[in-house]
Amino acid sequence: MQIFDAAVVGTGGIGSAALFHLAKRGLNVIGIDQFPAAHSLGSSHGQTRIIRQAYFEHPSYVPLLRRAYELWAELETQTQQQLFAQTGILEVGPPDGILIQGIEASAEQHDLPIEKLTAKQVQERYPMFQVPSGNRAIFEPTAGMLFVEKCVAAHLQVAEQARAEIRSNQEVIAIEVNENPIRIRTRTDEILTHRCVVCSGAWAQQLLPLPDTIRVVRKHLHWFASDEPDWQAKNNCPTFLYELPEGHFYGFPATNELGVKVAEHTGGEIVGDPSRLSKTPDSTDNERVETFTRQHLHGVTLQRTHHDVCMYTLSEDTHFIVDQHPDNPQIAFAAGMSGHGFKFATVLGEALSQLVLDGKTQWSIDFLKMSRLNA
Ligand SMILES: Cc1cc2nc3c(=O)[nH]c(=O)nc-3n(C[C@H](O)[C@H](O)[C@H](O)COP(=O)(O)OP(=O)(O)OC[C@H]3O[C@@H](n4cnc5c(N)ncnc54)[C@H](O)[C@@H]3O)c2cc1C
């Protein structure tokens, strides 16, 4: 029976990148996913994802983001297509809130370009955005959006070009971590491999010994029509993120006939079984996003052109869990991406490939180790 040098379980956002970085090293690798390539049943669909560098979540992410940007640009060159649009991002919140304070801390520590704007300056430059009284705004020019399904497909394409084997529509039911070689059991087959990367997104807890505090939540995406030229990406409309007392809301300029995409980052209903994800709209979420849109996004109608549902997999501190398996260092994983992981797919793919092939990575990811949660 063939023994692979490395296998990737879950070839979605992060796993597709890991597969490419393993294949690039000239190894005999296989990627396995329960669904077809670039599907819309997990966490990596819905047209767009924000990418930004002045990371309010923690300054330790910034070196990873610098590398992520480089690798996204390389992937665009390799596949000859646009995966990233540099729109900038407008971020709005109270001066002492986690958003403004966090952006300033990361920008200062890592010398990143940001522009601090008063409400009046926002009104002059971006009259379509309403800034609540007493709030501040920051514009980060290097931010933008990634075209999420295209990114996943691009990683799978370059992985295949580097001779990776891709098996879609095969659910992994167990990984025998203590066997040498590692035995991966699917519903119909067994695969043997010396090393393994697990990136199973919302299904992470079924294959990995993660803390039981991990939660999967259902998140809604809404597209609203707008004829206003100000809301078009081609007219320099930025992506946006608001910290408000009622929650965090974000969105994207119009890139096609569906219009402006708006969503709430906070909240979400618990998903018991990710394989039975309901795509039905939720009236409370509809109302919250409509209220935000009506109050803060002038010229975006409440005429909904499209709706979709996606899953966040939240760790208890909302930082990622990227580590080697506690029972077998030949297995590495990324889990608990907590609704902000896509922009890191490139660099985490590279880091995971290094963890299983070299036993270490050049990137400082100790702050993402699982032991912080077990302690
Ligand atoms: C609505 C929404 C908005 C977001 N916005 C942003 C944003 O603006 N910026 C940002 O950076 N991030 C954002 N995120 C987060 C980001 O999209 C996710 O963190 C990232 O896509 C997760 O990638 P993943 O590889 O962990 O999961 P996925 O892409 O879902 O991949 C997991 C894969 O594993 C497969 N799998 C699972 N179990 C098995 C099994 N047993 N056998 C075989 N295959 C299996 C699944 O089929 C799936 O393909 C957002 C997420 C959502 C839902």
The ligand as an ORCA input file, in Angstrom:
! r2SCAN-3c Opt
* xyz 0 1
  C     -19.192     34.960      7.696
  C     -17.713     34.896      7.871
  C     -16.952     36.040      7.677
  C     -15.576     36.013      7.874
  N     -14.844     37.138      7.621
  C     -13.494     37.077      7.675
  C     -12.714     38.175      7.244
  O     -13.247     39.209      6.814
  N     -11.367     38.054      7.281
  C     -10.756     36.917      7.705
  O      -9.525     36.872      7.714
  N     -11.475     35.850      8.125
  C     -12.818     35.910      8.109
  N     -13.571     34.834      8.475
  C     -12.911     33.663      9.036
  C     -12.305     32.788      7.975
  O     -13.119     32.744      6.834
  C     -12.095     31.416      8.576
  O     -11.317     31.562      9.760
  C     -11.346     30.499      7.622
  O     -11.930     30.536      6.347
  C     -11.380     29.098      8.201
  O     -10.703     28.214      7.340
  P     -10.607     26.676      7.733
  O      -9.676     26.071      6.770
  O     -10.343     26.558      9.199
  O     -12.104     26.120      7.527
  P     -12.805     25.647      6.168
  O     -12.425     26.527      5.058
  O     -14.234     25.443      6.469
  O     -12.118     24.265      5.867
  C     -12.319     23.113      6.642
  C     -12.414     21.969      5.669
  O     -12.298     20.735      6.352
  C     -13.160     19.817      5.729
  N     -13.430     18.735      6.674
  C     -13.872     18.862      7.941
  N     -13.998     17.658      8.524
  C     -13.633     16.745      7.595
  C     -13.567     15.333      7.598
  N     -13.903     14.607      8.675
  N     -13.170     14.710      6.476
  C     -12.816     15.426      5.372
  N     -12.875     16.766      5.317
  C     -13.266     17.427      6.414
  C     -14.384     20.654      5.404
  O     -15.201     20.052      4.428
  C     -13.751     21.946      4.946
  O     -13.533     21.965      3.546
  C     -14.952     34.825      8.289
  C     -15.712     33.667      8.475
  C     -17.072     33.692      8.255
  C     -17.870     32.438      8.468
*
